[in-house]
Each structure stands twice: as structure tokens, then as C-alpha cells.
């Protein structure tokens, strides 16, 4: 069995994590193989969480006003505005 690589991209890590979950759910692995995959899955899960936290921080920075304060709506949640579709994304 090959050791899963530690991908740096969120999508690659998530795909690899999904593959690990599928293999573990089949229940066809030995205990030792299952433990190794479980450990790899935990590492990938942590990587995905870190990448999501990083993305959330970047988005939060984009939502701040000129004074650096987070823009909040009436409910106290970060204010968001929908993105306009790109010219190529419009349906005809």
C-alpha cells in the first residue's frame, strides 16, 4: 500500500480524503491498513480545515470597510453582496 501524499491544494486534499473515506467504509482493509488510512485522513481533514479558515480570513478582509471594521448587516452578520454574473456566464 502506498502512503498518501500531502497535497497543498484544497480540492486535491478533499478528493483524497473522500477516497480514503470510501476505502474505509468498504471495510475490506486490515486493521493496520485502516489505521494508516485513518491517520492520513485526519491529516487531510486538518489541512482542509486550515485552508477553509484561511479562505474565511481572506473573505473577512474583503468585507471590511475603509477603517478596517467588518461591515455587518442588521442581524450582526457579515454583510455580503451577490456577485454579478460574468458576461460569459449569462444564460440566453
C-alpha positions in Angstrom: 0.0 0.0 0.0 1.4 3.4 -0.9 1.3 6.3 1.6 -1.0 9.1 0.5 0.9 12.3 -0.4 0.2 15.5 1.4 -1.4 17.8 -1.3 -1.2 21.5 -0.9 -4.4 22.3 -2.8 -7.7 22.2 -1.0 -9.5 20.4 -3.8 -6.8 17.7 -4.1 -6.8 17.1 -0.4 -10.6 16.9 -0.3 -10.6 14.4 -3.2 -8.0 12.3 -1.5 -9.9 12.4 1.8 -13.1 11.3 0.0 -11.2 8.4 -1.5 -9.9 7.4 2.0 -13.4 7.5 3.4 -14.8 5.3 0.6 -12.0 2.8 1.2 -12.6 2.7 4.9 -16.3 2.4 4.5 -15.9 -0.7 2.4 -14.4 -2.5 5.4 -12.1 -4.6 3.3 -8.8 -3.4 4.8 -6.8 -4.9 7.6 -6.8 -3.2 10.9 -3.3 -1.8 10.3 -4.2 -0.5 6.8 -7.3 1.1 8.2 -5.3 2.8 10.9 -2.8 4.2 8.4 -5.6 5.5 6.2 -7.5 6.9 9.2 -4.3 8.8 10.2 -3.8 10.1 6.7 -7.5 11.1 6.6 -7.1 13.1 9.9 -4.1 14.9 8.4 -6.0 15.7 5.2 -9.0 16.8 7.3 -6.8 19.2 9.3 -5.3 20.6 6.0 -8.8 21.2 4.6 -9.9 22.9 7.7 -6.8 25.1 7.7 -7.4 26.0 4.1 -11.0 26.9 4.8 -10.0 29.0 7.8 -7.5 30.8 5.6 -10.1 31.4 2.9 -12.6 32.7 5.5 -10.0 35.2 6.8 -9.3 36.4 3.3 -13.1 36.9 2.7 -13.4 38.7 6.0 -10.7 41.1 4.9 -12.6 41.8 1.7 -15.7 42.6 3.7 -14.1 45.3 5.9 -14.7 49.0 5.4 -12.0 51.6 4.9 -11.5 51.8 8.7 -10.8 48.1 8.9 -14.1 47.3 10.6 -16.2 44.4 9.5 -19.3 45.5 7.7 -22.3 43.9 9.4 -26.0 43.7 8.4 -29.0 44.4 10.6 -28.7 40.9 12.2 -25.0 41.5 13.1 -23.8 39.0 10.4 -21.1 39.9 7.9 -22.7 41.9 5.1 -22.4 40.3 1.7 -23.5 41.2 -1.8 -24.2 38.8 -4.6 -21.6 38.8 -7.4 -22.9 39.8 -10.8 -22.6 37.1 -13.3 -19.8 37.4 -15.8 -20.7 38.2 -19.4 -19.9 34.6 -20.4 -22.0 33.1 -17.6 -25.3 34.6 -18.6 -27.9 32.2 -19.9 -29.7 33.0 -23.1 
